[in-house]
Amino acid sequence: MRLKHELYWKNISICMILLVLSEFGSIKGETEDEYSIICPNWCACQYLHMNDLSVMRWISGMTGKIPRFETYTAEETNDAILDDELSGRSEDNPLVKSATCFLQQNMNIKDFIASLPQDLQVLVILYGGGTQNITIHTSEIASLESLLTLEIRGSTGTDVQLVFDEPLSHIKHVNLEALQLLGIEHAKRRPNYQSYNPSDYFDYVPESEKTEYNVSLKIVQAKEVEIVPYEVYLMEKKRSKTVTFYGWDSLEVLRIHDCQLDELYWEIFDGLEQLKHLSLEHNQIKIVPSFAFFGAMHIKTLSLARNEILDLNYRALAGLLDLEELDLSYNNMTKLSELSFPPFPKLETIDMRHNPIKFIFPMTFAVMNSTKILFLGDEITALDLNHEDNFEQLTELKELKITNVTAESINVESLKGLVALEKLTMKGKLKRVEFDAFSDKPNLKELILSECSIQEISMDTLFGIQSLEIIDLSKNMLETIPHGLLDEQKSLKEIYLQDNYLTELPNNFFSSLTSLKLARLTNNRWKCSCSMISWKQGITNKVKIVKPSTSKCVVSEDNSKKMECKRIEATIDYIYDNKVSPRCSFPADIDGRGVYYALRKDLRCPFKKEKAKIKQKRIDEKKRLANKMTKTYADRLASMNQHPLQPNEAYDHKKHQRQKVLFNSFHNKLSQSIMRENSIKEYSGIRTFRKHPILREKDDLNKLKNDILSP
């Protein structure tokens, strides 16, 4: 019942969108003849920028240009400035003629296609369901010879059939969702495809399987005449009717989601030499057979996410030597070994999150040593890192994220070989972080060990790292921060220690971190005392605001239909927020009080050292001011006595100008000294509202300046 209700509102929403688009298209046609399109009543026709199409946005997500797990709120964007990756607009982003159509029941597909503009470039067909099934043949779409992008979307619970009876060689982008894909027995295929054996062109064999593979190879090559059972004959008959994209010579993007394509054969993708992006999500795939994608060996991005894959053999993905992005997330794989992957010389990103992988055996990643980003981890099953050599071959890896890990401790052997690592994120159960754990990772910039149940961390944990910018040890079980842990981290900008059991920090914590912008210390058991007077409120009470990179785009003035975009780089701001101020837990009488309030009001800390510094600086400043003022005034009086101005004598402008420069310089230095003193006052936590003596002296100096410089 709930599903029907959701489908009903989904269909209503689609209809409303189509009505709005139709009105927009009609208004545009009335106002601009150049963009007017003759369109059927059940379609919305308009010109769109190519990169604004949904299939192009998906490509951007697959290639990592858009974080697919982030959302953008209305406060982060506006009409004038949009994220350039979200809008996808650039100078090479032409306008294309598109039509979005909502199929009606009892509609004749041939008549429907004939009613469309024959120079249409983008066709999106939507069907929200009904009492009658709809069948579409690819041969019926072949008449649209200018078509570049084809999208057909059904909805769950409906029966829309797409029959592949003729290849569409001119189409570049195909997106199919919630359809039933059907082939025909006499569809166009590779000549003698039944005798074609992809294994003849693949000679990689892992060391552990060479003997077995050679034996099986001899059996495969043996030419024996055998009578196959009737069940095998039926299976081969079924395979001869499988869907095939052979002859779709221009196809670059293929997205098949929720189409029950649970059996894969290499014949499906045979001949797709131009295919770069392939996604087969939500198809209940359990087994990926050998050489499943051997017909499209130039794929750059491949997604098999959100299926039911149980295991992966290295022959399954064999031949994909150009692969750059691989998404295997949300499947049922339990282990990774040397037999899991074939050579991937260009692979940069692999996502295997939400697989119940418990073990990674040695040499698993030996054939993908160019990988830069690796994601692992499952919410239920923890990855065991108690064994060594899990990642030894990933010498170029820059980012590793494991969302659920278990190990007694993290030491230098746990992540051995990751010498180029820049960002490490781990969550799970790690009792200890031992000394020199990251000593072979000098480029590490971000260390995220949040929610790891860490109880102990060695003072030499960060030995060998000097470029660390962010460290997150929040939501652990730490009771102390070892002295000297952060002494070498001169580049550290952010540290997160909230939600631990900390009671105090090393005395030199803030003074040693010269680049620190933010320190989050909330939800700890702080034992407030006057030893905390060195804490910096301007660092602990800050929040981080990230503004993503954007582009401001406008239509070019030369009427070339191109967008001129100016890129605005991402910015990071640290904003003061008193809500994140740390609070005392001890003594009991000030439990819950803000640390800085307790130091000033409850504990009445003397701040002796800071007061002494301020007092001595004030005395020195007064002496300097007095000496400077006395000398300047005396020199001016002596000059005036030696060379008094006569009543009719011309005024000496040059001398007056020199005196003016002298006093301006003096005032600038005075202002700097006052700012320095104010910074010392802010550092010590002392506030004053009465006028400072130096400020009063500055007023006196202004009067003196006016008297001396007046003609």
VEXKOLNU-327359 format. One line per field, with one value per residue (C-alpha): x, y, z; residue number from 1. Coordinates in nm, 2 decimals. Layout:
<recs>
c1 = c(X  ...)
c2 = c(Y  ...)
c3 = c(Z  ...)
resi = c(NUM  ...)
</recs>
This chain:
<recs>
c1 = c(0.00  0.28  0.46  0.15  0.11  0.47  0.43  0.12  0.28  0.59  0.37  0.19  0.53  0.65  0.33  0.36  0.73  0.63  0.35  0.59  0.85  0.58  0.47  0.83  0.89  0.58  0.67  1.02  0.89  0.67  0.95  1.24  1.18  1.54  1.47  1.11  1.05  0.73  0.65  0.37  0.13  0.26  0.62  0.82  1.07  1.35  1.71  1.94  2.31  2.47  2.63  2.29  2.15  2.11  2.33  2.62  2.58  2.61  2.94  3.07  2.98  3.14  3.47  3.49  3.41  3.10  3.11  2.82  2.75  2.73  2.42  2.41  2.16  1.99  2.21  2.52  2.41  2.21  2.10  2.40  2.67  2.65  2.89  3.06  3.06  2.69  2.60  2.86  2.88  3.18  3.28  3.26  2.91  2.67  2.30  2.11  1.75  1.58  1.24  1.10  0.79  0.55  0.41  0.04  -0.14  -0.25  0.00  0.14  0.52  0.58  0.33  0.48  0.83  0.71  0.55  0.88  1.12  1.34  1.65  1.60  1.93  1.81  1.51  1.39  1.09  0.91  0.64  0.48  0.28  -0.07  -0.29  -0.12  0.24  0.44  0.69  0.95  1.17  1.50  1.42  1.13  1.38  1.63  1.45  1.59  1.92  2.05  1.98  2.28  2.12  1.85  1.69  1.40  1.28  1.01  0.92  0.93  0.64  0.57  0.64  0.82  0.99  1.28  1.35  1.70  1.61  1.83  2.15  2.16  2.50  2.47  2.37  2.64  2.46  2.21  2.03  1.79  1.60  1.34  1.29  1.28  1.55  1.49  1.70  1.62  1.78  1.89  2.02  2.34  2.65  3.01  3.08  3.14  3.09  3.02  3.37  3.53  3.71  3.83  4.08  4.29  4.38  4.45  4.76  4.78  4.79  4.86  5.16  4.94  4.74  4.98  4.99  4.62  4.55  4.78  4.61  4.26  4.39  4.48  4.13  3.97  4.19  4.12  3.89  3.65  3.31  3.06  2.69  2.56  2.26  1.93  1.95  2.28  2.12  1.84  2.09  2.28  1.95  1.87  2.21  2.16  1.86  2.04  2.06  2.35  2.48  2.69  2.67  2.62  2.95  2.93  2.82  3.03  2.80  2.58  2.38  2.15  1.99  1.72  1.67  1.71  2.02  2.14  2.33  2.63  2.80  3.07  2.85  2.63  2.90  3.08  3.20  3.17  3.51  3.41  3.25  3.40  3.15  2.94  2.71  2.51  2.37  2.06  2.05  2.07  2.40  2.55  2.82  3.04  3.15  3.50  3.57  3.23  3.35  3.59  3.39  3.44  3.80  3.84  3.61  3.73  3.47  3.28  3.01  2.88  2.76  2.44  2.42  2.46  2.81  2.95  3.30  3.53  3.77  4.05  3.92  3.58  3.73  4.01  4.12  4.01  4.36  4.22  4.00  4.04  3.74  3.59  3.29  3.20  3.03  2.71  2.78  2.84  3.21  3.38  3.75  4.01  4.31  4.56  4.29  4.04  4.18  4.35  4.61  4.48  4.77  4.56  4.32  4.31  4.00  3.83  3.53  3.46  3.26  2.96  3.10  3.14  3.51  3.69  4.03  4.27  4.53  4.89  4.95  4.58  4.67  4.99  4.83  4.69  4.99  4.89  4.58  4.54  4.22  4.08  3.76  3.69  3.47  3.13  2.90  2.85  3.17  3.50  3.81  4.08  4.42  4.60  4.79  5.07  5.12  4.76  4.85  5.22  5.20  5.00  5.30  5.12  4.80  4.72  4.39  4.28  3.94  3.83  3.49  3.51  3.84  3.96  4.31  4.49  4.70  4.82  5.20  5.44  5.37  4.99  5.00  5.34  5.41  5.18  5.47  5.28  4.97  4.83  4.49  4.41  4.06  3.98  3.69  3.64  3.82  4.19  4.31  4.65  4.85  5.21  5.53  5.65  5.32  5.33  5.71  5.72  5.44  5.62  5.35  5.06  4.84  4.52  4.49  4.13  4.11  3.77  3.54  3.82  3.79  4.16  4.27  4.64  4.86  5.24  5.43  5.63  5.32  5.37  5.75  5.86  5.56  5.61  5.34  5.03  4.75  4.45  4.44  4.11  4.11  3.76  3.51  3.77  3.87  4.18  4.25  4.58  4.76  5.13  5.38  5.57  5.31  5.26  5.59  5.70  5.37  5.44  5.19  4.90  4.59  4.31  4.29  3.98  3.98  3.62  3.42  3.71  3.80  4.07  4.13  4.43  4.66  5.03  5.14  5.30  5.01  4.91  5.25  5.41  5.14  5.22  4.99  4.69  4.35  4.10  4.11  3.79  3.79  3.43  3.27  3.58  3.63  3.84  3.98  3.99  4.28  4.49  4.73  4.48  4.56  4.77  4.47  4.36  3.99  4.03  4.13  3.91  3.59  3.61  3.41  3.52  3.31  3.40  3.27  3.31  3.46  3.21  3.18  2.99  2.86  2.70  2.61  2.88  2.81  2.89  2.57  2.77  2.54  2.85  2.88  3.17  3.26  3.49  3.60  3.59  3.82  3.71  3.77  3.80  3.70  3.72  3.43  3.41  3.13  3.09  2.87  3.19  3.37  3.51  3.35  3.48  3.39  3.60  3.60  3.24  3.13  3.20  3.08  2.93  3.09  3.28  3.66  3.74  3.46  3.57  3.93  3.83  3.53  3.54  3.91  4.03  4.35  4.63  4.78  5.11  5.34  5.11  5.05  5.42  5.48  5.21  5.33  5.69  5.59  5.38  5.67  5.91  5.65  5.61  5.98  6.01  5.73  5.86  6.21  6.07  5.83  6.09  6.36  6.12  5.97  6.32  6.45  6.16  6.19  6.57  6.51  6.24  6.46  6.76  6.55  6.24  5.99  5.95  5.60  5.64  5.86  5.73  5.63  5.89  5.67  5.95  6.04  5.68  5.64  5.94  5.80  5.46  5.63  5.82  5.50  5.31  5.58  5.58  5.20  5.22  5.47  5.27  4.96  5.15  5.27  4.92  4.80  5.08  4.98  4.61  4.71  4.89  4.58  4.36  4.60  4.59  4.21  4.20  3.94  3.93  3.68  3.86  4.09  4.44  4.71  4.89  4.57  4.55  4.91  4.83  4.56  4.82  5.05  4.79  4.75  5.13  5.15  4.89  5.07  5.40  5.29  5.05  5.20)
c2 = c(0.00  0.24  0.16  0.24  0.56  0.66  0.57  0.78  1.09  1.02  1.02  1.34  1.51  1.40  1.54  1.87  1.90  1.83  2.09  2.35  2.26  2.27  2.62  2.73  2.59  2.76  3.09  3.06  2.98  3.29  3.52  3.38  3.23  3.11  2.86  2.77  2.39  2.22  1.97  1.72  1.80  1.51  1.64  1.93  2.05  2.30  2.38  2.26  2.28  1.94  1.92  2.00  1.66  1.40  1.15  1.41  1.49  1.12  1.11  1.39  1.20  0.88  1.05  1.21  1.57  1.58  1.42  1.18  1.15  1.52  1.74  2.11  2.32  2.64  2.85  2.73  2.83  3.11  3.20  3.41  3.18  2.81  2.53  2.48  2.11  2.10  2.33  2.17  2.48  2.57  2.72  2.38  2.32  2.36  2.39  2.07  2.03  1.80  1.65  1.51  1.30  1.12  0.80  0.75  0.42  0.28  0.50  0.39  0.42  0.46  0.75  0.90  0.89  1.04  1.33  1.44  1.69  1.47  1.67  1.60  1.54  1.44  1.22  1.14  0.90  0.86  0.60  0.61  0.29  0.18  -0.11  -0.18  -0.27  -0.08  -0.22  -0.01  -0.14  0.02  0.01  0.26  0.51  0.47  0.73  1.00  1.02  1.33  1.17  1.17  1.09  0.84  0.80  0.56  0.55  0.33  0.29  0.00  -0.23  -0.14  -0.34  -0.14  -0.36  -0.25  -0.48  -0.46  -0.54  -0.29  -0.12  0.26  0.34  0.72  0.74  0.84  0.83  0.57  0.57  0.29  0.26  0.01  -0.16  -0.52  -0.56  -0.82  -0.94  -1.13  -1.45  -1.30  -0.97  -0.83  -0.99  -1.04  -1.29  -1.64  -1.50  -1.85  -1.96  -1.64  -1.71  -1.40  -1.62  -1.65  -1.28  -1.28  -1.44  -1.30  -1.57  -1.51  -1.69  -1.91  -2.04  -2.09  -2.47  -2.52  -2.27  -2.45  -2.78  -2.63  -2.45  -2.77  -2.91  -2.60  -2.62  -2.99  -3.02  -3.30  -3.37  -3.41  -3.43  -3.16  -3.23  -3.07  -2.83  -2.69  -2.66  -2.45  -2.23  -2.17  -2.10  -1.84  -1.69  -1.65  -1.43  -1.21  -0.84  -0.71  -0.36  -0.48  -0.22  0.07  0.20  0.56  0.47  0.64  0.62  0.33  0.33  0.03  0.05  -0.17  -0.37  -0.72  -0.77  -1.04  -1.25  -1.09  -1.22  -1.06  -1.06  -0.79  -0.53  -0.67  -0.41  -0.11  0.03  0.39  0.31  0.50  0.49  0.19  0.15  -0.16  -0.08  -0.24  -0.55  -0.83  -0.95  -1.23  -1.37  -1.18  -1.44  -1.45  -1.18  -1.02  -0.69  -0.81  -0.66  -0.30  -0.29  0.09  0.15  0.42  0.41  0.10  0.07  -0.26  -0.11  -0.21  -0.57  -0.90  -1.00  -1.28  -1.31  -1.17  -1.37  -1.19  -1.32  -1.14  -0.79  -0.91  -0.68  -0.35  -0.19  0.16  0.15  0.45  0.43  0.11  0.11  -0.23  -0.08  -0.23  -0.60  -0.92  -0.99  -1.13  -1.14  -1.00  -1.19  -1.22  -1.39  -1.10  -0.85  -0.86  -0.60  -0.24  -0.02  0.30  0.24  0.55  0.50  0.19  0.19  -0.13  0.01  -0.18  -0.52  -0.76  -0.80  -0.94  -1.02  -0.88  -1.13  -1.05  -0.94  -0.84  -0.51  -0.61  -0.55  -0.20  -0.01  0.31  0.35  0.68  0.64  0.33  0.30  0.00  -0.09  -0.22  -0.11  -0.47  -0.66  -0.52  -0.54  -0.73  -0.54  -0.77  -0.92  -0.76  -0.67  -0.57  -0.27  -0.31  -0.27  0.05  0.27  0.56  0.56  0.91  0.85  0.55  0.53  0.23  0.28  -0.02  -0.17  -0.39  -0.44  -0.46  -0.17  0.03  0.01  0.07  -0.27  -0.23  0.02  -0.07  0.04  0.35  0.58  0.84  0.86  1.21  1.13  0.85  0.79  0.49  0.41  0.10  -0.06  0.03  0.01  0.16  0.36  0.27  0.46  0.53  0.41  0.66  0.71  0.59  0.84  1.18  1.33  1.26  1.58  1.45  1.19  1.10  0.84  0.93  0.67  0.41  0.34  0.44  0.43  0.49  0.68  0.69  1.02  0.91  0.82  1.12  1.08  1.14  1.35  1.72  1.83  1.72  1.98  1.81  1.55  1.41  1.19  1.27  1.02  0.79  0.69  0.90  1.02  1.20  1.36  1.26  1.54  1.60  1.43  1.75  1.93  1.88  1.97  2.32  2.31  2.18  2.39  2.18  1.94  1.76  1.61  1.63  1.34  1.19  1.16  1.42  1.62  1.84  1.93  1.96  2.31  2.40  2.27  2.60  2.76  2.48  2.48  2.81  2.75  2.63  2.78  2.55  2.32  2.14  2.04  2.00  1.71  1.61  1.59  1.91  1.97  2.35  2.52  2.82  2.61  2.67  3.04  2.96  2.83  3.04  3.12  3.25  2.90  2.67  2.86  2.85  2.66  2.58  2.71  2.57  2.74  2.51  2.63  2.80  2.96  3.27  3.20  3.44  3.41  3.55  3.89  3.77  3.56  3.24  3.05  2.98  3.03  3.24  3.12  3.27  3.03  3.12  2.91  2.73  2.92  2.81  3.04  3.00  3.17  3.25  3.05  3.05  2.73  2.52  2.66  2.38  2.34  2.23  1.90  1.95  2.09  1.99  2.34  2.47  2.17  2.28  2.63  2.76  2.72  3.09  3.22  2.99  3.10  3.47  3.46  3.14  3.06  3.42  3.31  3.58  3.57  3.69  3.62  3.78  4.08  4.13  4.12  4.38  4.61  4.59  4.65  4.95  5.10  5.05  5.21  5.51  5.56  5.54  5.78  6.03  6.02  6.05  6.33  6.53  6.50  6.60  6.89  7.01  6.99  7.18  7.46  7.49  7.51  7.78  7.98  7.97  8.05  8.24  8.32  8.68  8.81  8.85  8.55  8.27  7.95  7.67  7.39  7.14  7.17  7.14  6.83  6.66  6.73  6.59  6.26  6.24  6.26  6.03  5.76  5.82  5.77  5.45  5.30  5.41  5.24  4.92  4.92  4.97  4.68  4.46  4.55  4.48  4.13  4.06  4.16  3.94  3.65  3.67  3.69  4.04  4.28  4.65  4.92  5.23  5.44  5.31  5.55  5.52  5.62  5.93  6.01  5.97  6.24  6.47  6.39  6.49  6.83  6.87  6.78  7.03  7.30  7.23  7.18  7.48  7.75)
c3 = c(0.00  0.09  -0.23  -0.44  -0.25  -0.32  -0.69  -0.71  -0.58  -0.79  -1.10  -0.99  -0.94  -1.29  -1.45  -1.27  -1.38  -1.74  -1.72  -1.60  -1.86  -2.13  -2.02  -2.01  -2.36  -2.50  -2.35  -2.48  -2.83  -2.83  -2.72  -2.91  -3.26  -3.26  -2.98  -3.07  -3.10  -3.24  -2.97  -2.90  -2.62  -2.40  -2.42  -2.30  -2.56  -2.49  -2.54  -2.26  -2.20  -2.26  -1.91  -1.75  -1.85  -1.58  -1.75  -1.77  -1.41  -1.33  -1.53  -1.32  -1.00  -1.13  -1.21  -0.87  -0.96  -0.74  -0.39  -0.43  -0.06  0.01  -0.01  -0.09  0.10  -0.02  0.21  0.02  -0.32  -0.49  -0.84  -0.92  -0.81  -0.86  -0.80  -1.14  -1.10  -1.02  -1.31  -1.53  -1.75  -1.95  -2.27  -2.45  -2.33  -2.63  -2.63  -2.75  -2.85  -2.60  -2.54  -2.21  -2.28  -2.06  -2.22  -2.22  -2.21  -2.55  -2.72  -3.05  -3.02  -3.40  -3.41  -3.10  -3.24  -3.57  -3.39  -3.24  -3.41  -3.63  -3.55  -3.18  -2.99  -2.65  -2.58  -2.22  -2.20  -1.87  -1.78  -1.44  -1.47  -1.56  -1.64  -1.97  -2.04  -2.30  -2.54  -2.72  -3.01  -3.08  -3.45  -3.38  -3.25  -3.54  -3.74  -3.50  -3.68  -3.48  -3.15  -2.91  -2.57  -2.50  -2.15  -2.08  -1.72  -1.59  -1.22  -0.98  -1.03  -1.39  -1.70  -1.97  -2.23  -2.44  -2.73  -2.89  -3.25  -3.43  -3.32  -3.29  -3.41  -3.37  -3.00  -2.75  -2.41  -2.29  -1.95  -1.88  -1.55  -1.42  -1.76  -1.89  -2.15  -2.43  -2.71  -3.03  -3.16  -3.49  -3.35  -3.51  -3.35  -3.41  -3.69  -3.55  -3.20  -3.07  -3.14  -3.00  -2.67  -2.48  -2.28  -2.59  -2.55  -2.17  -2.03  -1.68  -1.40  -1.03  -0.89  -0.66  -0.95  -1.23  -1.20  -1.18  -1.46  -1.70  -1.64  -1.69  -2.00  -2.16  -2.10  -2.25  -2.56  -2.61  -2.91  -2.83  -2.97  -2.70  -2.67  -2.43  -2.21  -2.30  -2.00  -2.14  -2.49  -2.33  -2.16  -2.48  -2.65  -2.39  -2.42  -2.80  -2.72  -2.46  -2.51  -2.71  -2.78  -3.07  -3.35  -3.11  -3.23  -3.09  -2.74  -2.47  -2.17  -2.07  -1.75  -1.67  -1.33  -1.18  -1.50  -1.36  -1.57  -1.32  -1.58  -1.75  -2.07  -2.27  -2.57  -2.41  -2.44  -2.74  -2.99  -2.76  -2.84  -2.76  -2.42  -2.14  -1.86  -1.75  -1.45  -1.37  -1.02  -0.86  -1.09  -0.83  -0.98  -0.77  -1.00  -1.24  -1.50  -1.66  -1.91  -1.85  -2.00  -2.26  -2.54  -2.40  -2.30  -2.29  -2.00  -1.77  -1.50  -1.39  -1.12  -1.00  -0.67  -0.49  -0.63  -0.45  -0.57  -0.34  -0.47  -0.74  -0.95  -1.14  -1.47  -1.42  -1.48  -1.71  -1.99  -1.85  -1.88  -1.91  -1.60  -1.37  -1.13  -0.99  -0.76  -0.59  -0.28  -0.13  -0.22  -0.03  -0.07  0.24  0.15  -0.09  -0.21  -0.49  -0.69  -0.67  -0.93  -1.27  -1.36  -1.34  -1.45  -1.46  -1.17  -0.94  -0.72  -0.59  -0.35  -0.16  0.13  0.27  0.19  0.48  0.41  0.72  0.57  0.32  0.23  0.11  -0.25  -0.30  -0.44  -0.62  -0.97  -0.89  -0.76  -0.93  -0.71  -0.54  -0.33  -0.15  0.05  0.27  0.56  0.66  0.94  1.07  0.98  1.09  0.88  1.07  1.06  1.30  1.00  0.82  0.45  0.39  0.17  0.10  -0.28  -0.27  -0.29  -0.46  -0.25  -0.12  0.06  0.26  0.44  0.65  0.82  1.05  1.16  1.44  1.57  1.91  1.80  1.51  1.45  1.17  1.02  1.01  0.72  0.58  0.22  0.21  0.17  -0.03  0.20  0.26  0.42  0.66  0.80  1.03  1.26  1.47  1.76  1.81  2.17  2.12  1.87  1.91  1.87  1.51  1.38  1.09  1.06  0.70  0.59  0.58  0.35  0.59  0.62  0.76  1.03  1.13  1.40  1.54  1.70  1.74  2.11  2.15  2.51  2.48  2.23  2.24  2.26  1.95  1.75  1.51  1.48  1.13  1.03  0.99  0.75  0.95  0.91  1.07  1.34  1.48  1.79  1.89  2.04  2.19  2.54  2.59  2.94  2.87  2.58  2.61  2.65  2.33  2.10  1.90  1.95  1.58  1.42  1.32  1.03  1.24  1.18  1.34  1.62  1.75  2.10  2.19  2.35  2.54  2.91  2.92  3.24  3.14  2.86  2.85  2.96  2.62  2.42  2.27  2.26  2.06  1.79  1.62  1.32  1.51  1.41  1.58  1.88  1.97  2.34  2.43  2.62  2.83  3.21  3.25  3.59  3.59  3.76  3.71  3.50  3.22  3.19  2.88  2.69  2.40  2.38  2.03  1.92  2.13  2.06  1.68  1.42  1.07  0.77  0.43  0.12  -0.19  -0.51  -0.73  -1.07  -1.17  -1.52  -1.77  -2.14  -2.36  -2.52  -2.88  -2.89  -2.94  -2.70  -2.48  -2.11  -1.98  -1.63  -1.37  -1.11  -0.75  -0.54  -0.22  0.10  0.47  0.75  1.13  1.30  1.67  1.84  2.22  2.20  2.15  2.46  2.68  3.02  3.36  3.53  3.84  4.11  4.17  4.27  3.92  3.72  3.39  3.40  3.10  3.15  3.08  3.30  3.58  3.56  3.59  3.83  4.03  4.06  4.04  3.88  3.95  3.60  3.77  3.48  3.23  3.45  3.50  3.13  3.06  3.34  3.22  2.86  2.97  3.15  2.86  2.62  2.85  2.86  2.49  2.43  2.68  2.53  2.17  2.26  2.46  2.19  1.91  2.09  2.20  1.85  1.72  1.98  1.92  1.54  1.59  1.82  1.58  1.28  1.39  1.12  1.02  0.98  0.60  0.54  0.32  0.50  0.47  0.32  0.28  0.65  0.74  0.53  0.69  1.03  0.92  0.80  1.12  1.33  1.11  1.15  1.52  1.53  1.33  1.57  1.86  1.72  1.67  2.03  2.15  1.93  2.07  2.43  2.35  2.21  2.54  2.73  2.51  2.56  2.94  2.94  3.11  2.99  3.06  2.97  3.10  2.88  2.87  2.99  2.66  2.48  2.70  2.61  2.24  2.28  2.44  2.16  1.91  2.07  2.08  1.71  1.61  1.81  1.66  1.30  1.29  1.07)
resi = c(1  2  3  4  5  6  7  8  9  10  11  12  13  14  15  16  17  18  19  20  21  22  23  24  25  26  27  28  29  30  31  32  33  34  35  36  37  38  39  40  41  42  43  44  45  46  47  48  49  50  51  52  53  54  55  56  57  58  59  60  61  62  63  64  65  66  67  68  69  70  71  72  73  74  75  76  77  78  79  80  81  82  83  84  85  86  87  88  89  90  91  92  93  94  95  96  97  98  99  100  101  102  103  104  105  106  107  108  109  110  111  112  113  114  115  116  117  118  119  120  121  122  123  124  125  126  127  128  129  130  131  132  133  134  135  136  137  138  139  140  141  142  143  144  145  146  147  148  149  150  151  152  153  154  155  156  157  158  159  160  161  162  163  164  165  166  167  168  169  170  171  172  173  174  175  176  177  178  179  180  181  182  183  184  185  186  187  188  189  190  191  192  193  194  195  196  197  198  199  200  201  202  203  204  205  206  207  208  209  210  211  212  213  214  215  216  217  218  219  220  221  222  223  224  225  226  227  228  229  230  231  232  233  234  235  236  237  238  239  240  241  242  243  244  245  246  247  248  249  250  251  252  253  254  255  256  257  258  259  260  261  262  263  264  265  266  267  268  269  270  271  272  273  274  275  276  277  278  279  280  281  282  283  284  285  286  287  288  289  290  291  292  293  294  295  296  297  298  299  300  301  302  303  304  305  306  307  308  309  310  311  312  313  314  315  316  317  318  319  320  321  322  323  324  325  326  327  328  329  330  331  332  333  334  335  336  337  338  339  340  341  342  343  344  345  346  347  348  349  350  351  352  353  354  355  356  357  358  359  360  361  362  363  364  365  366  367  368  369  370  371  372  373  374  375  376  377  378  379  380  381  382  383  384  385  386  387  388  389  390  391  392  393  394  395  396  397  398  399  400  401  402  403  404  405  406  407  408  409  410  411  412  413  414  415  416  417  418  419  420  421  422  423  424  425  426  427  428  429  430  431  432  433  434  435  436  437  438  439  440  441  442  443  444  445  446  447  448  449  450  451  452  453  454  455  456  457  458  459  460  461  462  463  464  465  466  467  468  469  470  471  472  473  474  475  476  477  478  479  480  481  482  483  484  485  486  487  488  489  490  491  492  493  494  495  496  497  498  499  500  501  502  503  504  505  506  507  508  509  510  511  512  513  514  515  516  517  518  519  520  521  522  523  524  525  526  527  528  529  530  531  532  533  534  535  536  537  538  539  540  541  542  543  544  545  546  547  548  549  550  551  552  553  554  555  556  557  558  559  560  561  562  563  564  565  566  567  568  569  570  571  572  573  574  575  576  577  578  579  580  581  582  583  584  585  586  587  588  589  590  591  592  593  594  595  596  597  598  599  600  601  602  603  604  605  606  607  608  609  610  611  612  613  614  615  616  617  618  619  620  621  622  623  624  625  626  627  628  629  630  631  632  633  634  635  636  637  638  639  640  641  642  643  644  645  646  647  648  649  650  651  652  653  654  655  656  657  658  659  660  661  662  663  664  665  666  667  668  669  670  671  672  673  674  675  676  677  678  679  680  681  682  683  684  685  686  687  688  689  690  691  692  693  694  695  696  697  698  699  700  701  702  703  704  705  706  707  708  709  710  711)
</recs>
